[in-house]
Amino acid sequence: MAHPDSNLHPEATGLAKAVVDRHSSPEPLVLYSGWFCPFVQRVWTVLEEKGIPYQYVEVNPYHKPESLLKLNPRGLVPTLKYDNKPLYESTVICEFLEDAYPEHGPKLLPSDPYQRAKLRIWTDFVTSRIIPSFHRYLQFQPEQSPSSIEKVRSEFLGYLKEFADEMDEEGPFFLGKEPSLIDFVMAPWAVRLWVFDHYKGGLGIPAEGKGGDEEQSWSRWRKWLTGINERNSIKETTSEKQYYLPIYQRYADNTAQSELAKATREGKGVP
């Protein structure tokens, strides 16, 4: 029986399709990918930012090919094949690419040990706070929860504000004028915030000048979001919106059967 989430558009579209086509030839470094997956986009943007040669292999993770299962028994994407050895977990792969390809720039991790440690704290914050909250809001069903949509929305906005408050004052990126790894760890969810306007009646971030006592925080968020949306690596790893709609409809209806969707229903974090 087919997995209920396996009915996916089979490939990236738009600018992302052009990037896939450029990386279709064999390379020692292979990215097993799903065009729609935000965890994949973390790794994909880092590869593009740093200009590392790689082969892109599209897989449907709900129809796991044997080549992927040999590398990663869970069959999850992203999975990286490096020197015929596997790596998985998106943040681990991103840091590995920084360490394994020092000749490829730009540098996405600071050389200062304190700044590196700080970025790891906020990387964990994105994965342990923001992403679960994103999904609690997206998957919220009033008849299935003792909570309210206002409460889950407020929780999510609170985490975004907390993230913004830690940013360099000038920006536009988290650490300042140039992007770093934390920007690409967060970006895939930031560029998908439209799902709340489409499915949940709006995100509720105050319009410019309407943030009251929190205007400084939301102004800084908007500046960061503009900066990240303008990166070619983001634009060129994002497919056309209509192909995401069936995927996020299942999340919005709370019928998606991905590991993350199931963990959200069980009140757990990112699996």
Long-range contacts (C-beta under 8 A, 24 or more apart in sequence): 2-62, 3-62, 3-63, 3-257, 4-250, 4-255, 4-256, 4-257, 5-62, 5-247, 5-250, 5-256, 5-257, 5-258, 6-60, 6-62, 6-63, 7-246, 8-34, 8-36, 8-60, 8-62, 8-246, 8-247, 9-35, 9-36, 9-239, 9-243, 9-246, 10-58, 10-60, 11-35, 11-58, 12-58, 12-239, 13-239, 13-240, 13-243, 14-238, 14-239, 14-240, 15-235, 15-236, 15-238, 16-236, 16-237, 16-238, 16-239, 17-239, 18-236, 19-48, 19-56, 19-236, 19-237, 20-56, 20-58, 23-54, 23-55, 23-56, 24-55, 24-56, 25-55, 26-55, 27-53, 27-54, 27-55, 28-53, 28-82, 28-83, 29-53, 29-54, 29-55, 29-80, 29-81, 29-82, 30-54, 30-55, 30-57, 30-80, 30-81, 31-55, 31-56, 31-57, 31-78, 31-79, 31-80, 32-57, 32-59, 32-67, 32-68, 32-71, 32-72, 32-77, 32-78, 32-79, 32-80, 32-81, 33-57, 33-58, 33-59, 33-77, 33-78, 34-58, 34-59, 34-60, 34-61, 34-77, 35-239, 36-239, 36-243, 36-244, 36-247, 37-61, 37-77, 37-78, 38-188, 38-189, 38-192, 39-77, 39-78, 39-90, 39-188, 40-77, 40-78, 40-90, 41-187, 41-188, 41-237, 41-238, 42-78, 42-90, 42-91, 42-93, 42-94, 42-184, 42-185, 42-187, 42-188, 43-78, 43-80, 43-90, 43-93, 43-94, 43-97, 44-78, 44-233, 44-237, 45-184, 45-187, 45-188, 45-231, 45-233, 45-234, 45-237, 46-93, 46-94, 46-97, 46-98, 46-108, 46-181, 46-184, 46-233, 47-97, 48-232, 48-233, 48-236, 48-237, 49-106, 49-108, 49-179, 49-184, 49-231, 49-233, 50-97, 50-98, 50-101, 50-104, 50-105, 50-106, 50-108, 51-104, 51-105, 52-97, 52-101, 52-104, 76-259, 90-185, 91-123, 91-127, 91-185, 94-181, 94-184, 94-185, 95-181, 98-181, 106-178, 106-179, 108-179, 108-180, 108-181, 108-184, 109-180, 109-181, 110-175, 110-180, 115-175, 119-174, 119-175, 119-180, 119-181, 119-182, 122-163, 122-166, 122-174, 122-182, 123-181, 123-182, 123-185, 125-159, 125-162, 125-163, 126-163, 126-182, 126-185, 126-186, 126-189, 127-185, 127-269, 127-270, 128-269, 128-270, 129-159, 129-162, 130-156, 130-159, 130-160, 130-163, 130-186, 130-189, 131-189, 131-260, 131-269, 131-270, 132-263, 132-264, 132-268, 132-269, 132-270, 133-159, 134-189, 135-251, 135-260, 135-261, 135-264, 136-264, 137-196, 137-200, 138-195, 138-196, 138-199, 138-200, 138-248, 138-251, 138-252, 139-251, 139-252, 139-254, 139-256, 139-261, 139-264, 139-265, 140-200, 140-254, 141-253, 141-254, 144-254, 149-200, 149-201, 153-196, 153-200, 153-203, 153-204, 157-203, 157-204, 157-205, 160-205, 160-221, 161-214, 161-217, 161-218, 161-221, 163-221, 164-217, 164-218, 164-220, 164-221, 164-224, 165-217, 165-220, 167-220, 167-224, 169-220, 171-220, 171-223, 171-224, 171-227, 172-223, 172-224, 172-226, 172-227, 173-224, 173-227, 173-228, 174-224, 179-227, 179-228, 179-231, 183-224, 183-228, 184-233, 186-228, 187-228, 187-231, 187-234, 190-225, 190-228, 190-229, 191-228, 191-229, 191-234, 191-238, 192-244, 192-248, 194-241, 195-244, 195-248, 195-251, 195-252, 198-245, 198-248, 198-252, 199-248, 199-249, 199-252, 200-252
